[in-house]
Amino acid sequence: MQSLKKYSNITGLLVFFISLFVYYHSVERTGSLWDCGEFILGAYKLQVVHPPGAGLFVIIGRMFAWLATVFSDDPADIAFAVNLMSAICTSIAAMMIAWTTIMFGKLALLGRNTDTSNAENIALSFAGLVAGLATAFSTSIWFSAVEGEVYAYSSLFTAVVFWVILKWEDAADKPGSDRWIILI
């Protein structure tokens, strides 16, 4: 089991770094022509964006916009920083999808309390790698990842909650497993 955890962590981080590398090189360097400009400006000035709002996006986007002003005097870098925030969120979501796929694969192949062999670890890791990269580079996900929109945050929180559900399912019979339910 410890070996599968090691393979799983390596696979998830590989998905994260590959997708972040590609997103970094394809992220919008300025604002787009639709809501992205409003979200970038709302994050930069801590303003209210159009309904339904996006409070957490604006607050965390402000931190990225502030970092852009610390490192550069070019206002276009503010847009780049907020767009990059979406890329980071989507890369984390793809990593979570890889981990979720590995967890589902183990449940489907072996069940909950069975240890895996080295060959099974490699197969499960490959499945997670394919699922994570397929998620990261699907058209709709990629378009949301390279511009300052709230969809990247939505993908991230959905992937995290789903992963936490599986973490709870794995530890449901152990003491202290209720903490996963509270996190959900």
Backbone torsions as a table, in degrees:
resi	resn	phi	psi	omega
1	MET	NA	-40.0	179.2
2	GLN	-62.0	-35.5	179.9
3	SER	-65.6	-41.1	177.7
4	LEU	-63.4	-37.6	178.0
5	LYS	-61.5	-41.4	178.3
6	LYS	-63.7	-48.2	177.5
7	TYR	-60.2	-41.6	-179.1
8	SER	-63.4	-45.2	179.5
9	ASN	-63.5	-42.4	178.9
10	ILE	-63.6	-43.3	179.6
11	THR	-63.1	-46.0	179.6
12	GLY	-61.5	-44.3	179.0
13	LEU	-66.9	-35.4	176.2
14	LEU	-63.0	-44.5	176.4
15	VAL	-60.4	-45.1	179.9
16	PHE	-58.5	-51.0	-174.8
17	PHE	-71.2	-36.3	176.8
18	ILE	-64.3	-48.7	-177.9
19	SER	-67.3	-39.0	178.6
20	LEU	-65.2	-38.5	177.8
21	PHE	-61.1	-47.7	-179.3
22	VAL	-67.1	-43.5	178.7
23	TYR	-62.1	-42.0	-179.8
24	TYR	-57.9	-39.6	-178.0
25	HIS	-82.6	-8.8	179.0
26	SER	-120.6	4.0	-177.8
27	VAL	-70.3	147.1	177.2
28	GLU	-60.1	131.1	179.6
29	ARG	-84.6	-17.5	177.3
30	THR	-135.5	-168.1	179.3
31	GLY	-81.9	150.5	176.0
32	SER	-87.7	-179.3	-173.3
33	LEU	-88.6	-3.0	-179.1
34	TRP	-112.8	-137.8	-172.2
35	ASP	-64.5	-16.8	-175.6
36	CYS	-57.9	-42.7	178.9
37	GLY	-61.3	-39.9	178.0
38	GLU	-64.8	-43.0	179.5
39	PHE	-67.0	-39.2	178.6
40	ILE	-64.6	-46.6	179.1
41	LEU	-65.9	-39.5	177.4
42	GLY	-62.0	-37.9	177.7
43	ALA	-70.9	-39.9	-177.8
44	TYR	-66.6	-41.4	-176.9
45	LYS	-100.0	2.4	-176.0
46	LEU	54.4	53.0	-179.8
47	GLN	-106.3	168.6	177.9
48	VAL	-85.5	126.0	177.8
49	VAL	-92.5	173.8	-174.5
50	HIS	-59.4	155.8	-178.5
51	PRO	-58.0	146.4	7.4
52	PRO	-84.9	18.1	-178.7
53	GLY	80.2	-176.0	176.6
54	ALA	-170.4	65.9	-172.4
55	GLY	-55.3	-49.6	-178.7
56	LEU	-65.9	-39.3	177.2
57	PHE	-59.1	-45.0	-178.0
58	VAL	-65.8	-42.0	-177.9
59	ILE	-67.3	-47.9	179.8
60	ILE	-71.5	-34.8	175.1
61	GLY	-61.3	-33.3	176.8
62	ARG	-62.9	-38.0	177.3
63	MET	-63.7	-42.1	177.7
64	PHE	-67.2	-39.9	177.9
65	ALA	-64.4	-38.8	178.1
66	TRP	-63.3	-42.7	177.4
67	LEU	-60.8	-36.3	178.2
68	ALA	-64.9	-38.8	179.1
69	THR	-72.8	-26.3	177.3
70	VAL	-70.0	-40.5	-174.2
71	PHE	-93.4	-11.4	-176.2
72	SER	-152.9	151.9	175.1
73	ASP	-96.7	-4.4	-178.1
74	ASP	-81.2	120.0	179.8
75	PRO	-62.1	-23.7	178.6
76	ALA	-65.3	-25.5	179.4
77	ASP	-69.5	-21.8	175.0
78	ILE	-65.5	-45.9	177.8
79	ALA	-63.1	-42.3	179.3
80	PHE	-60.9	-41.9	-178.3
81	ALA	-64.8	-43.2	179.4
82	VAL	-68.7	-38.2	175.5
83	ASN	-64.3	-38.2	178.1
84	LEU	-65.5	-31.9	176.0
85	MET	-59.5	-41.7	177.1
86	SER	-64.5	-37.1	178.4
87	ALA	-64.7	-41.3	179.0
88	ILE	-64.7	-43.5	179.2
89	CYS	-61.1	-42.9	-179.1
90	THR	-69.5	-34.8	176.8
91	SER	-64.8	-40.1	176.6
92	ILE	-65.6	-40.6	178.1
93	ALA	-61.4	-41.6	178.4
94	ALA	-64.3	-37.4	176.3
95	MET	-62.7	-43.1	179.4
96	MET	-64.7	-36.6	177.1
97	ILE	-64.1	-40.3	177.6
98	ALA	-61.2	-46.4	179.7
99	TRP	-64.0	-39.9	179.0
100	THR	-63.8	-40.6	179.1
101	THR	-63.9	-41.3	178.1
102	ILE	-63.3	-41.6	179.6
103	MET	-65.4	-43.4	177.5
104	PHE	-65.2	-40.0	179.1
105	GLY	-60.8	-42.9	178.4
106	LYS	-63.7	-43.1	178.5
107	LEU	-62.7	-40.4	-177.6
108	ALA	-71.5	-39.6	-176.4
109	LEU	-80.6	-44.3	-167.4
110	LEU	-122.5	-19.3	-174.7
111	GLY	95.8	-174.7	-169.7
112	ARG	-80.9	-42.6	-170.6
113	ASN	-108.5	26.7	-178.9
114	THR	-106.8	137.8	176.4
115	ASP	-79.7	154.0	-176.8
116	THR	-104.6	151.7	174.4
117	SER	-86.5	172.5	-179.6
118	ASN	-63.8	-40.6	179.3
119	ALA	-65.0	-39.8	177.5
120	GLU	-66.9	-36.9	176.5
121	ASN	-60.9	-43.2	179.7
122	ILE	-65.9	-43.4	179.8
123	ALA	-63.8	-44.2	179.2
124	LEU	-65.6	-38.9	178.1
125	SER	-65.3	-40.2	178.0
126	PHE	-64.1	-40.4	177.3
127	ALA	-61.8	-43.0	177.7
128	GLY	-64.5	-39.8	178.2
129	LEU	-62.1	-46.2	179.7
130	VAL	-63.7	-45.2	-179.0
131	ALA	-64.8	-43.6	-179.8
132	GLY	-64.6	-44.9	-179.9
133	LEU	-72.2	-34.2	176.4
134	ALA	-64.8	-37.8	176.2
135	THR	-66.3	-48.4	-176.4
136	ALA	-61.3	-34.8	-173.5
137	PHE	-108.6	14.7	169.9
138	SER	-71.4	150.3	-169.7
139	THR	-57.1	-51.9	-175.0
140	SER	-67.2	-36.4	178.3
141	ILE	-68.1	-43.5	-178.0
142	TRP	-63.6	-42.4	179.2
143	PHE	-63.0	-35.6	177.7
144	SER	-74.6	-25.6	-176.0
145	ALA	-77.8	-21.6	-172.6
146	VAL	-105.5	12.2	176.6
147	GLU	-142.6	156.4	-175.2
148	GLY	-75.8	78.8	177.6
149	GLU	-128.2	162.7	-176.6
150	VAL	-79.4	-8.5	-176.5
151	TYR	-66.2	-31.3	177.2
152	ALA	-64.4	-41.7	177.1
153	TYR	-64.6	-39.2	178.4
154	SER	-62.1	-44.4	177.4
155	SER	-62.0	-42.1	-179.7
156	LEU	-61.6	-50.6	-176.6
157	PHE	-67.7	-34.3	176.7
158	THR	-65.0	-44.8	179.9
159	ALA	-65.3	-40.7	-179.8
160	VAL	-65.5	-45.1	-179.6
161	VAL	-63.3	-40.5	179.4
162	PHE	-65.0	-41.0	177.6
163	TRP	-63.7	-41.3	179.6
164	VAL	-65.8	-35.6	175.8
165	ILE	-58.9	-43.5	179.8
166	LEU	-70.7	-34.0	175.0
167	LYS	-63.0	-41.4	177.4
168	TRP	-64.4	-43.8	-179.0
169	GLU	-60.1	-36.1	180.0
170	ASP	-70.1	-33.0	-176.1
171	ALA	-109.9	18.8	-172.5
172	ALA	-61.0	-31.9	-176.5
173	ASP	-90.5	-2.7	-176.4
174	LYS	-94.6	152.0	176.7
175	PRO	-64.0	142.7	179.4
176	GLY	83.7	5.8	-177.9
177	SER	-72.8	-14.0	179.6
178	ASP	-66.1	-18.7	178.7
179	ARG	-62.3	-31.5	177.6
180	TRP	-67.7	-37.2	177.9
181	ILE	-64.1	-42.8	179.3
182	ILE	-63.2	-40.2	177.3
183	LEU	-63.4	-37.9	178.1
184	ILE	-62.1	NA	NA
